[in-house]
């Protein structure tokens, strides 16, 4: 319960915290907060079988605005079993208090 921020990480009620509150919650690439704190909402359209792959790499899907989007990881109110970057689920687009997003770009 101390690796990342989930429902049972604090004795008091859990709430979102600054990204450096759990230094162990860091990927091999240096990305912090990938397991808990806030779920990462992605631009990927949800497909039950996973993303479409071309040449072994995921390809962005064009889709209607109302299509469910993928989110990853656990958050401050979720149980520890969801505190994994590989946790994948979906939700309709809209504002939620437990989602965040990351701005990123492809490397050449």
Phi and psi restraints in degrees (range 20) as a CNS / XPLOR table:
assign (resid 1 and name C) (resid 2 and name N)
       (resid 2 and name CA) (resid 2 and name C) 1.0 -104.3 20.0 2
assign (resid 2 and name N) (resid 2 and name CA)
       (resid 2 and name C) (resid 3 and name N) 1.0 -1.6 20.0 2
assign (resid 2 and name C) (resid 3 and name N)
       (resid 3 and name CA) (resid 3 and name C) 1.0 -69.3 20.0 2
assign (resid 3 and name N) (resid 3 and name CA)
       (resid 3 and name C) (resid 4 and name N) 1.0 -40.2 20.0 2
assign (resid 3 and name C) (resid 4 and name N)
       (resid 4 and name CA) (resid 4 and name C) 1.0 -150.6 20.0 2
assign (resid 4 and name N) (resid 4 and name CA)
       (resid 4 and name C) (resid 5 and name N) 1.0 169.9 20.0 2
assign (resid 4 and name C) (resid 5 and name N)
       (resid 5 and name CA) (resid 5 and name C) 1.0 -83.0 20.0 2
assign (resid 5 and name N) (resid 5 and name CA)
       (resid 5 and name C) (resid 6 and name N) 1.0 112.0 20.0 2
assign (resid 5 and name C) (resid 6 and name N)
       (resid 6 and name CA) (resid 6 and name C) 1.0 -133.0 20.0 2
assign (resid 6 and name N) (resid 6 and name CA)
       (resid 6 and name C) (resid 7 and name N) 1.0 -175.3 20.0 2
assign (resid 6 and name C) (resid 7 and name N)
       (resid 7 and name CA) (resid 7 and name C) 1.0 -54.2 20.0 2
assign (resid 7 and name N) (resid 7 and name CA)
       (resid 7 and name C) (resid 8 and name N) 1.0 -32.5 20.0 2
assign (resid 7 and name C) (resid 8 and name N)
       (resid 8 and name CA) (resid 8 and name C) 1.0 -107.1 20.0 2
assign (resid 8 and name N) (resid 8 and name CA)
       (resid 8 and name C) (resid 9 and name N) 1.0 14.5 20.0 2
assign (resid 8 and name C) (resid 9 and name N)
       (resid 9 and name CA) (resid 9 and name C) 1.0 -76.0 20.0 2
assign (resid 9 and name N) (resid 9 and name CA)
       (resid 9 and name C) (resid 10 and name N) 1.0 -23.5 20.0 2
assign (resid 9 and name C) (resid 10 and name N)
       (resid 10 and name CA) (resid 10 and name C) 1.0 -126.2 20.0 2
assign (resid 10 and name N) (resid 10 and name CA)
       (resid 10 and name C) (resid 11 and name N) 1.0 150.5 20.0 2
assign (resid 10 and name C) (resid 11 and name N)
       (resid 11 and name CA) (resid 11 and name C) 1.0 -68.3 20.0 2
assign (resid 11 and name N) (resid 11 and name CA)
       (resid 11 and name C) (resid 12 and name N) 1.0 -38.0 20.0 2
assign (resid 11 and name C) (resid 12 and name N)
       (resid 12 and name CA) (resid 12 and name C) 1.0 -82.4 20.0 2
assign (resid 12 and name N) (resid 12 and name CA)
       (resid 12 and name C) (resid 13 and name N) 1.0 175.7 20.0 2
assign (resid 12 and name C) (resid 13 and name N)
       (resid 13 and name CA) (resid 13 and name C) 1.0 -59.8 20.0 2
assign (resid 13 and name N) (resid 13 and name CA)
       (resid 13 and name C) (resid 14 and name N) 1.0 134.3 20.0 2
assign (resid 13 and name C) (resid 14 and name N)
       (resid 14 and name CA) (resid 14 and name C) 1.0 -74.6 20.0 2
assign (resid 14 and name N) (resid 14 and name CA)
       (resid 14 and name C) (resid 15 and name N) 1.0 143.7 20.0 2
assign (resid 14 and name C) (resid 15 and name N)
       (resid 15 and name CA) (resid 15 and name C) 1.0 -142.9 20.0 2
assign (resid 15 and name N) (resid 15 and name CA)
       (resid 15 and name C) (resid 16 and name N) 1.0 161.9 20.0 2
assign (resid 15 and name C) (resid 16 and name N)
       (resid 16 and name CA) (resid 16 and name C) 1.0 -57.4 20.0 2
assign (resid 16 and name N) (resid 16 and name CA)
       (resid 16 and name C) (resid 17 and name N) 1.0 146.1 20.0 2
assign (resid 16 and name C) (resid 17 and name N)
       (resid 17 and name CA) (resid 17 and name C) 1.0 -130.6 20.0 2
assign (resid 17 and name N) (resid 17 and name CA)
       (resid 17 and name C) (resid 18 and name N) 1.0 169.7 20.0 2
assign (resid 17 and name C) (resid 18 and name N)
       (resid 18 and name CA) (resid 18 and name C) 1.0 -64.3 20.0 2
assign (resid 18 and name N) (resid 18 and name CA)
       (resid 18 and name C) (resid 19 and name N) 1.0 152.8 20.0 2
assign (resid 18 and name C) (resid 19 and name N)
       (resid 19 and name CA) (resid 19 and name C) 1.0 -60.6 20.0 2
assign (resid 19 and name N) (resid 19 and name CA)
       (resid 19 and name C) (resid 20 and name N) 1.0 -28.9 20.0 2
assign (resid 19 and name C) (resid 20 and name N)
       (resid 20 and name CA) (resid 20 and name C) 1.0 -88.2 20.0 2
assign (resid 20 and name N) (resid 20 and name CA)
       (resid 20 and name C) (resid 21 and name N) 1.0 6.2 20.0 2
assign (resid 20 and name C) (resid 21 and name N)
       (resid 21 and name CA) (resid 21 and name C) 1.0 -64.5 20.0 2
assign (resid 21 and name N) (resid 21 and name CA)
       (resid 21 and name C) (resid 22 and name N) 1.0 -26.0 20.0 2
assign (resid 21 and name C) (resid 22 and name N)
       (resid 22 and name CA) (resid 22 and name C) 1.0 -127.2 20.0 2
assign (resid 22 and name N) (resid 22 and name CA)
       (resid 22 and name C) (resid 23 and name N) 1.0 83.3 20.0 2
assign (resid 22 and name C) (resid 23 and name N)
       (resid 23 and name CA) (resid 23 and name C) 1.0 -59.4 20.0 2
assign (resid 23 and name N) (resid 23 and name CA)
       (resid 23 and name C) (resid 24 and name N) 1.0 -25.3 20.0 2
assign (resid 23 and name C) (resid 24 and name N)
       (resid 24 and name CA) (resid 24 and name C) 1.0 -72.9 20.0 2
assign (resid 24 and name N) (resid 24 and name CA)
       (resid 24 and name C) (resid 25 and name N) 1.0 -18.7 20.0 2
assign (resid 24 and name C) (resid 25 and name N)
       (resid 25 and name CA) (resid 25 and name C) 1.0 -82.9 20.0 2
assign (resid 25 and name N) (resid 25 and name CA)
       (resid 25 and name C) (resid 26 and name N) 1.0 73.9 20.0 2
assign (resid 25 and name C) (resid 26 and name N)
       (resid 26 and name CA) (resid 26 and name C) 1.0 -142.3 20.0 2
assign (resid 26 and name N) (resid 26 and name CA)
       (resid 26 and name C) (resid 27 and name N) 1.0 132.0 20.0 2
assign (resid 26 and name C) (resid 27 and name N)
       (resid 27 and name CA) (resid 27 and name C) 1.0 -76.5 20.0 2
assign (resid 27 and name N) (resid 27 and name CA)
       (resid 27 and name C) (resid 28 and name N) 1.0 167.4 20.0 2
assign (resid 27 and name C) (resid 28 and name N)
       (resid 28 and name CA) (resid 28 and name C) 1.0 -60.0 20.0 2
assign (resid 28 and name N) (resid 28 and name CA)
       (resid 28 and name C) (resid 29 and name N) 1.0 -16.8 20.0 2
assign (resid 28 and name C) (resid 29 and name N)
       (resid 29 and name CA) (resid 29 and name C) 1.0 -96.2 20.0 2
assign (resid 29 and name N) (resid 29 and name CA)
       (resid 29 and name C) (resid 30 and name N) 1.0 3.5 20.0 2
assign (resid 29 and name C) (resid 30 and name N)
       (resid 30 and name CA) (resid 30 and name C) 1.0 87.2 20.0 2
assign (resid 30 and name N) (resid 30 and name CA)
       (resid 30 and name C) (resid 31 and name N) 1.0 11.1 20.0 2
assign (resid 30 and name C) (resid 31 and name N)
       (resid 31 and name CA) (resid 31 and name C) 1.0 -84.3 20.0 2
assign (resid 31 and name N) (resid 31 and name CA)
       (resid 31 and name C) (resid 32 and name N) 1.0 123.6 20.0 2
assign (resid 31 and name C) (resid 32 and name N)
       (resid 32 and name CA) (resid 32 and name C) 1.0 -94.5 20.0 2
assign (resid 32 and name N) (resid 32 and name CA)
       (resid 32 and name C) (resid 33 and name N) 1.0 154.4 20.0 2
assign (resid 32 and name C) (resid 33 and name N)
       (resid 33 and name CA) (resid 33 and name C) 1.0 67.2 20.0 2
assign (resid 33 and name N) (resid 33 and name CA)
       (resid 33 and name C) (resid 34 and name N) 1.0 36.8 20.0 2
assign (resid 33 and name C) (resid 34 and name N)
       (resid 34 and name CA) (resid 34 and name C) 1.0 -91.1 20.0 2
assign (resid 34 and name N) (resid 34 and name CA)
       (resid 34 and name C) (resid 35 and name N) 1.0 -8.5 20.0 2
assign (resid 34 and name C) (resid 35 and name N)
       (resid 35 and name CA) (resid 35 and name C) 1.0 -107.7 20.0 2
assign (resid 35 and name N) (resid 35 and name CA)
       (resid 35 and name C) (resid 36 and name N) 1.0 -35.7 20.0 2
assign (resid 35 and name C) (resid 36 and name N)
       (resid 36 and name CA) (resid 36 and name C) 1.0 -135.7 20.0 2
assign (resid 36 and name N) (resid 36 and name CA)
       (resid 36 and name C) (resid 37 and name N) 1.0 -160.9 20.0 2
assign (resid 36 and name C) (resid 37 and name N)
       (resid 37 and name CA) (resid 37 and name C) 1.0 74.9 20.0 2
assign (resid 37 and name N) (resid 37 and name CA)
       (resid 37 and name C) (resid 38 and name N) 1.0 -78.4 20.0 2
assign (resid 37 and name C) (resid 38 and name N)
       (resid 38 and name CA) (resid 38 and name C) 1.0 -132.6 20.0 2
assign (resid 38 and name N) (resid 38 and name CA)
       (resid 38 and name C) (resid 39 and name N) 1.0 143.5 20.0 2
assign (resid 38 and name C) (resid 39 and name N)
       (resid 39 and name CA) (resid 39 and name C) 1.0 -73.7 20.0 2
assign (resid 39 and name N) (resid 39 and name CA)
       (resid 39 and name C) (resid 40 and name N) 1.0 145.7 20.0 2
assign (resid 39 and name C) (resid 40 and name N)
       (resid 40 and name CA) (resid 40 and name C) 1.0 -93.0 20.0 2
assign (resid 40 and name N) (resid 40 and name CA)
       (resid 40 and name C) (resid 41 and name N) 1.0 114.9 20.0 2
assign (resid 40 and name C) (resid 41 and name N)
       (resid 41 and name CA) (resid 41 and name C) 1.0 -85.4 20.0 2
assign (resid 41 and name N) (resid 41 and name CA)
       (resid 41 and name C) (resid 42 and name N) 1.0 130.6 20.0 2
assign (resid 41 and name C) (resid 42 and name N)
       (resid 42 and name CA) (resid 42 and name C) 1.0 -110.7 20.0 2
assign (resid 42 and name N) (resid 42 and name CA)
       (resid 42 and name C) (resid 43 and name N) 1.0 166.8 20.0 2
assign (resid 42 and name C) (resid 43 and name N)
       (resid 43 and name CA) (resid 43 and name C) 1.0 -85.7 20.0 2
assign (resid 43 and name N) (resid 43 and name CA)
       (resid 43 and name C) (resid 44 and name N) 1.0 -1.8 20.0 2
assign (resid 43 and name C) (resid 44 and name N)
       (resid 44 and name CA) (resid 44 and name C) 1.0 -72.2 20.0 2
assign (resid 44 and name N) (resid 44 and name CA)
       (resid 44 and name C) (resid 45 and name N) 1.0 127.9 20.0 2
assign (resid 44 and name C) (resid 45 and name N)
       (resid 45 and name CA) (resid 45 and name C) 1.0 -66.5 20.0 2
assign (resid 45 and name N) (resid 45 and name CA)
       (resid 45 and name C) (resid 46 and name N) 1.0 140.6 20.0 2
assign (resid 45 and name C) (resid 46 and name N)
       (resid 46 and name CA) (resid 46 and name C) 1.0 -76.2 20.0 2
assign (resid 46 and name N) (resid 46 and name CA)
       (resid 46 and name C) (resid 47 and name N) 1.0 132.0 20.0 2
assign (resid 46 and name C) (resid 47 and name N)
       (resid 47 and name CA) (resid 47 and name C) 1.0 -133.0 20.0 2
assign (resid 47 and name N) (resid 47 and name CA)
       (resid 47 and name C) (resid 48 and name N) 1.0 125.4 20.0 2
assign (resid 47 and name C) (resid 48 and name N)
       (resid 48 and name CA) (resid 48 and name C) 1.0 -53.7 20.0 2
assign (resid 48 and name N) (resid 48 and name CA)
       (resid 48 and name C) (resid 49 and name N) 1.0 -34.0 20.0 2
assign (resid 48 and name C) (resid 49 and name N)
       (resid 49 and name CA) (resid 49 and name C) 1.0 -83.1 20.0 2
assign (resid 49 and name N) (resid 49 and name CA)
       (resid 49 and name C) (resid 50 and name N) 1.0 -1.1 20.0 2
assign (resid 49 and name C) (resid 50 and name N)
       (resid 50 and name CA) (resid 50 and name C) 1.0 101.8 20.0 2
assign (resid 50 and name N) (resid 50 and name CA)
       (resid 50 and name C) (resid 51 and name N) 1.0 178.7 20.0 2
assign (resid 50 and name C) (resid 51 and name N)
       (resid 51 and name CA) (resid 51 and name C) 1.0 -68.6 20.0 2
assign (resid 51 and name N) (resid 51 and name CA)
       (resid 51 and name C) (resid 52 and name N) 1.0 153.3 20.0 2
assign (resid 51 and name C) (resid 52 and name N)
       (resid 52 and name CA) (resid 52 and name C) 1.0 -72.4 20.0 2
assign (resid 52 and name N) (resid 52 and name CA)
       (resid 52 and name C) (resid 53 and name N) 1.0 133.9 20.0 2
assign (resid 52 and name C) (resid 53 and name N)
       (resid 53 and name CA) (resid 53 and name C) 1.0 -111.0 20.0 2
assign (resid 53 and name N) (resid 53 and name CA)
       (resid 53 and name C) (resid 54 and name N) 1.0 138.5 20.0 2
assign (resid 53 and name C) (resid 54 and name N)
       (resid 54 and name CA) (resid 54 and name C) 1.0 -129.4 20.0 2
assign (resid 54 and name N) (resid 54 and name CA)
       (resid 54 and name C) (resid 55 and name N) 1.0 119.2 20.0 2
assign (resid 54 and name C) (resid 55 and name N)
       (resid 55 and name CA) (resid 55 and name C) 1.0 62.9 20.0 2
assign (resid 55 and name N) (resid 55 and name CA)
       (resid 55 and name C) (resid 56 and name N) 1.0 29.9 20.0 2
assign (resid 55 and name C) (resid 56 and name N)
       (resid 56 and name CA) (resid 56 and name C) 1.0 80.3 20.0 2
assign (resid 56 and name N) (resid 56 and name CA)
       (resid 56 and name C) (resid 57 and name N) 1.0 5.1 20.0 2
assign (resid 56 and name C) (resid 57 and name N)
       (resid 57 and name CA) (resid 57 and name C) 1.0 -119.2 20.0 2
assign (resid 57 and name N) (resid 57 and name CA)
       (resid 57 and name C) (resid 58 and name N) 1.0 142.7 20.0 2
assign (resid 57 and name C) (resid 58 and name N)
       (resid 58 and name CA) (resid 58 and name C) 1.0 -65.8 20.0 2
assign (resid 58 and name N) (resid 58 and name CA)
       (resid 58 and name C) (resid 59 and name N) 1.0 144.3 20.0 2
assign (resid 58 and name C) (resid 59 and name N)
       (resid 59 and name CA) (resid 59 and name C) 1.0 -118.5 20.0 2
assign (resid 59 and name N) (resid 59 and name CA)
       (resid 59 and name C) (resid 60 and name N) 1.0 134.0 20.0 2
assign (resid 59 and name C) (resid 60 and name N)
       (resid 60 and name CA) (resid 60 and name C) 1.0 -62.7 20.0 2
assign (resid 60 and name N) (resid 60 and name CA)
       (resid 60 and name C) (resid 61 and name N) 1.0 139.1 20.0 2
assign (resid 60 and name C) (resid 61 and name N)
       (resid 61 and name CA) (resid 61 and name C) 1.0 -99.4 20.0 2
assign (resid 61 and name N) (resid 61 and name CA)
       (resid 61 and name C) (resid 62 and name N) 1.0 134.9 20.0 2
assign (resid 61 and name C) (resid 62 and name N)
       (resid 62 and name CA) (resid 62 and name C) 1.0 -81.0 20.0 2
assign (resid 62 and name N) (resid 62 and name CA)
       (resid 62 and name C) (resid 63 and name N) 1.0 138.6 20.0 2
assign (resid 62 and name C) (resid 63 and name N)
       (resid 63 and name CA) (resid 63 and name C) 1.0 -163.5 20.0 2
assign (resid 63 and name N) (resid 63 and name CA)
       (resid 63 and name C) (resid 64 and name N) 1.0 169.8 20.0 2
assign (resid 63 and name C) (resid 64 and name N)
       (resid 64 and name CA) (resid 64 and name C) 1.0 -67.7 20.0 2
assign (resid 64 and name N) (resid 64 and name CA)
       (resid 64 and name C) (resid 65 and name N) 1.0 150.8 20.0 2
assign (resid 64 and name C) (resid 65 and name N)
       (resid 65 and name CA) (resid 65 and name C) 1.0 -59.3 20.0 2
assign (resid 65 and name N) (resid 65 and name CA)
       (resid 65 and name C) (resid 66 and name N) 1.0 -31.0 20.0 2
assign (resid 65 and name C) (resid 66 and name N)
       (resid 66 and name CA) (resid 66 and name C) 1.0 -83.9 20.0 2
assign (resid 66 and name N) (resid 66 and name CA)
       (resid 66 and name C) (resid 67 and name N) 1.0 0.5 20.0 2
assign (resid 66 and name C) (resid 67 and name N)
       (resid 67 and name CA) (resid 67 and name C) 1.0 -67.1 20.0 2
assign (resid 67 and name N) (resid 67 and name CA)
       (resid 67 and name C) (resid 68 and name N) 1.0 136.4 20.0 2
assign (resid 67 and name C) (resid 68 and name N)
       (resid 68 and name CA) (resid 68 and name C) 1.0 -56.2 20.0 2
assign (resid 68 and name N) (resid 68 and name CA)
       (resid 68 and name C) (resid 69 and name N) 1.0 146.8 20.0 2
assign (resid 68 and name C) (resid 69 and name N)
       (resid 69 and name CA) (resid 69 and name C) 1.0 -114.5 20.0 2
assign (resid 69 and name N) (resid 69 and name CA)
       (resid 69 and name C) (resid 70 and name N) 1.0 151.8 20.0 2
assign (resid 69 and name C) (resid 70 and name N)
       (resid 70 and name CA) (resid 70 and name C) 1.0 -78.5 20.0 2
assign (resid 70 and name N) (resid 70 and name CA)
       (resid 70 and name C) (resid 71 and name N) 1.0 140.6 20.0 2
assign (resid 70 and name C) (resid 71 and name N)
       (resid 71 and name CA) (resid 71 and name C) 1.0 -127.1 20.0 2
assign (resid 71 and name N) (resid 71 and name CA)
       (resid 71 and name C) (resid 72 and name N) 1.0 156.4 20.0 2
assign (resid 71 and name C) (resid 72 and name N)
       (resid 72 and name CA) (resid 72 and name C) 1.0 -132.7 20.0 2
assign (resid 72 and name N) (resid 72 and name CA)
       (resid 72 and name C) (resid 73 and name N) 1.0 152.8 20.0 2
assign (resid 72 and name C) (resid 73 and name N)
       (resid 73 and name CA) (resid 73 and name C) 1.0 83.0 20.0 2
assign (resid 73 and name N) (resid 73 and name CA)
       (resid 73 and name C) (resid 74 and name N) 1.0 174.6 20.0 2
assign (resid 73 and name C) (resid 74 and name N)
       (resid 74 and name CA) (resid 74 and name C) 1.0 -98.9 20.0 2
assign (resid 74 and name N) (resid 74 and name CA)
       (resid 74 and name C) (resid 75 and name N) 1.0 -175.4 20.0 2
assign (resid 74 and name C) (resid 75 and name N)
       (resid 75 and name CA) (resid 75 and name C) 1.0 -147.3 20.0 2
assign (resid 75 and name N) (resid 75 and name CA)
       (resid 75 and name C) (resid 76 and name N) 1.0 -176.5 20.0 2
assign (resid 75 and name C) (resid 76 and name N)
       (resid 76 and name CA) (resid 76 and name C) 1.0 -61.7 20.0 2
assign (resid 76 and name N) (resid 76 and name CA)
       (resid 76 and name C) (resid 77 and name N) 1.0 -22.5 20.0 2
assign (resid 76 and name C) (resid 77 and name N)
       (resid 77 and name CA) (resid 77 and name C) 1.0 -109.2 20.0 2
assign (resid 77 and name N) (resid 77 and name CA)
       (resid 77 and name C) (resid 78 and name N) 1.0 -0.5 20.0 2
assign (resid 77 and name C) (resid 78 and name N)
       (resid 78 and name CA) (resid 78 and name C) 1.0 -87.3 20.0 2
assign (resid 78 and name N) (resid 78 and name CA)
       (resid 78 and name C) (resid 79 and name N) 1.0 155.9 20.0 2
assign (resid 78 and name C) (resid 79 and name N)
       (resid 79 and name CA) (resid 79 and name C) 1.0 -69.1 20.0 2
assign (resid 79 and name N) (resid 79 and name CA)
       (resid 79 and name C) (resid 80 and name N) 1.0 157.2 20.0 2
assign (resid 79 and name C) (resid 80 and name N)
       (resid 80 and name CA) (resid 80 and name C) 1.0 -55.4 20.0 2
assign (resid 80 and name N) (resid 80 and name CA)
       (resid 80 and name C) (resid 81 and name N) 1.0 -28.6 20.0 2
assign (resid 80 and name C) (resid 81 and name N)
       (resid 81 and name CA) (resid 81 and name C) 1.0 -62.2 20.0 2
assign (resid 81 and name N) (resid 81 and name CA)
       (resid 81 and name C) (resid 82 and name N) 1.0 -20.5 20.0 2
assign (resid 81 and name C) (resid 82 and name N)
       (resid 82 and name CA) (resid 82 and name C) 1.0 -92.6 20.0 2
assign (resid 82 and name N) (resid 82 and name CA)
       (resid 82 and name C) (resid 83 and name N) 1.0 -2.8 20.0 2
assign (resid 82 and name C) (resid 83 and name N)
       (resid 83 and name CA) (resid 83 and name C) 1.0 -83.7 20.0 2
assign (resid 83 and name N) (resid 83 and name CA)
       (resid 83 and name C) (resid 84 and name N) 1.0 64.9 20.0 2
assign (resid 83 and name C) (resid 84 and name N)
       (resid 84 and name CA) (resid 84 and name C) 1.0 -142.3 20.0 2
assign (resid 84 and name N) (resid 84 and name CA)
       (resid 84 and name C) (resid 85 and name N) 1.0 139.0 20.0 2
assign (resid 84 and name C) (resid 85 and name N)
       (resid 85 and name CA) (resid 85 and name C) 1.0 -61.3 20.0 2
assign (resid 85 and name N) (resid 85 and name CA)
       (resid 85 and name C) (resid 86 and name N) 1.0 -31.5 20.0 2
assign (resid 85 and name C) (resid 86 and name N)
       (resid 86 and name CA) (resid 86 and name C) 1.0 -76.7 20.0 2
assign (resid 86 and name N) (resid 86 and name CA)
       (resid 86 and name C) (resid 87 and name N) 1.0 -7.6 20.0 2
assign (resid 86 and name C) (resid 87 and name N)
       (resid 87 and name CA) (resid 87 and name C) 1.0 -63.9 20.0 2
assign (resid 87 and name N) (resid 87 and name CA)
       (resid 87 and name C) (resid 88 and name N) 1.0 128.1 20.0 2
assign (resid 87 and name C) (resid 88 and name N)
       (resid 88 and name CA) (resid 88 and name C) 1.0 -134.6 20.0 2
assign (resid 88 and name N) (resid 88 and name CA)
       (resid 88 and name C) (resid 89 and name N) 1.0 130.0 20.0 2
assign (resid 88 and name C) (resid 89 and name N)
       (resid 89 and name CA) (resid 89 and name C) 1.0 -146.8 20.0 2
assign (resid 89 and name N) (resid 89 and name CA)
       (resid 89 and name C) (resid 90 and name N) 1.0 -172.2 20.0 2
assign (resid 89 and name C) (resid 90 and name N)
       (resid 90 and name CA) (resid 90 and name C) 1.0 -142.2 20.0 2
assign (resid 90 and name N) (resid 90 and name CA)
       (resid 90 and name C) (resid 91 and name N) 1.0 158.2 20.0 2
assign (resid 90 and name C) (resid 91 and name N)
       (resid 91 and name CA) (resid 91 and name C) 1.0 -154.6 20.0 2
assign (resid 91 and name N) (resid 91 and name CA)
       (resid 91 and name C) (resid 92 and name N) 1.0 153.3 20.0 2
assign (resid 91 and name C) (resid 92 and name N)
       (resid 92 and name CA) (resid 92 and name C) 1.0 -69.3 20.0 2
assign (resid 92 and name N) (resid 92 and name CA)
       (resid 92 and name C) (resid 93 and name N) 1.0 144.9 20.0 2
assign (resid 92 and name C) (resid 93 and name N)
       (resid 93 and name CA) (resid 93 and name C) 1.0 -57.4 20.0 2
assign (resid 93 and name N) (resid 93 and name CA)
       (resid 93 and name C) (resid 94 and name N) 1.0 141.4 20.0 2
assign (resid 93 and name C) (resid 94 and name N)
       (resid 94 and name CA) (resid 94 and name C) 1.0 158.5 20.0 2
assign (resid 94 and name N) (resid 94 and name CA)
       (resid 94 and name C) (resid 95 and name N) 1.0 167.8 20.0 2
assign (resid 94 and name C) (resid 95 and name N)
       (resid 95 and name CA) (resid 95 and name C) 1.0 -78.9 20.0 2
assign (resid 95 and name N) (resid 95 and name CA)
       (resid 95 and name C) (resid 96 and name N) 1.0 132.7 20.0 2
assign (resid 95 and name C) (resid 96 and name N)
       (resid 96 and name CA) (resid 96 and name C) 1.0 -136.2 20.0 2
assign (resid 96 and name N) (resid 96 and name CA)
       (resid 96 and name C) (resid 97 and name N) 1.0 147.0 20.0 2
assign (resid 96 and name C) (resid 97 and name N)
       (resid 97 and name CA) (resid 97 and name C) 1.0 -77.5 20.0 2
assign (resid 97 and name N) (resid 97 and name CA)
       (resid 97 and name C) (resid 98 and name N) 1.0 -6.9 20.0 2
assign (resid 97 and name C) (resid 98 and name N)
       (resid 98 and name CA) (resid 98 and name C) 1.0 -116.9 20.0 2
assign (resid 98 and name N) (resid 98 and name CA)
       (resid 98 and name C) (resid 99 and name N) 1.0 11.6 20.0 2
assign (resid 98 and name C) (resid 99 and name N)
       (resid 99 and name CA) (resid 99 and name C) 1.0 -110.7 20.0 2
assign (resid 99 and name N) (resid 99 and name CA)
       (resid 99 and name C) (resid 100 and name N) 1.0 148.8 20.0 2
assign (resid 99 and name C) (resid 100 and name N)
       (resid 100 and name CA) (resid 100 and name C) 1.0 -137.1 20.0 2
assign (resid 100 and name N) (resid 100 and name CA)
       (resid 100 and name C) (resid 101 and name N) 1.0 179.7 20.0 2
assign (resid 100 and name C) (resid 101 and name N)
       (resid 101 and name CA) (resid 101 and name C) 1.0 -144.5 20.0 2
assign (resid 101 and name N) (resid 101 and name CA)
       (resid 101 and name C) (resid 102 and name N) 1.0 160.0 20.0 2
assign (resid 101 and name C) (resid 102 and name N)
       (resid 102 and name CA) (resid 102 and name C) 1.0 -117.1 20.0 2
assign (resid 102 and name N) (resid 102 and name CA)
       (resid 102 and name C) (resid 103 and name N) 1.0 136.8 20.0 2
assign (resid 102 and name C) (resid 103 and name N)
       (resid 103 and name CA) (resid 103 and name C) 1.0 -91.1 20.0 2
assign (resid 103 and name N) (resid 103 and name CA)
       (resid 103 and name C) (resid 104 and name N) 1.0 124.9 20.0 2
assign (resid 103 and name C) (resid 104 and name N)
       (resid 104 and name CA) (resid 104 and name C) 1.0 -147.3 20.0 2
assign (resid 104 and name N) (resid 104 and name CA)
       (resid 104 and name C) (resid 105 and name N) 1.0 168.5 20.0 2
assign (resid 104 and name C) (resid 105 and name N)
       (resid 105 and name CA) (resid 105 and name C) 1.0 -142.9 20.0 2
assign (resid 105 and name N) (resid 105 and name CA)
       (resid 105 and name C) (resid 106 and name N) 1.0 159.8 20.0 2
assign (resid 105 and name C) (resid 106 and name N)
       (resid 106 and name CA) (resid 106 and name C) 1.0 -75.5 20.0 2
assign (resid 106 and name N) (resid 106 and name CA)
       (resid 106 and name C) (resid 107 and name N) 1.0 146.3 20.0 2
assign (resid 106 and name C) (resid 107 and name N)
       (resid 107 and name CA) (resid 107 and name C) 1.0 -91.1 20.0 2
assign (resid 107 and name N) (resid 107 and name CA)
       (resid 107 and name C) (resid 108 and name N) 1.0 147.6 20.0 2
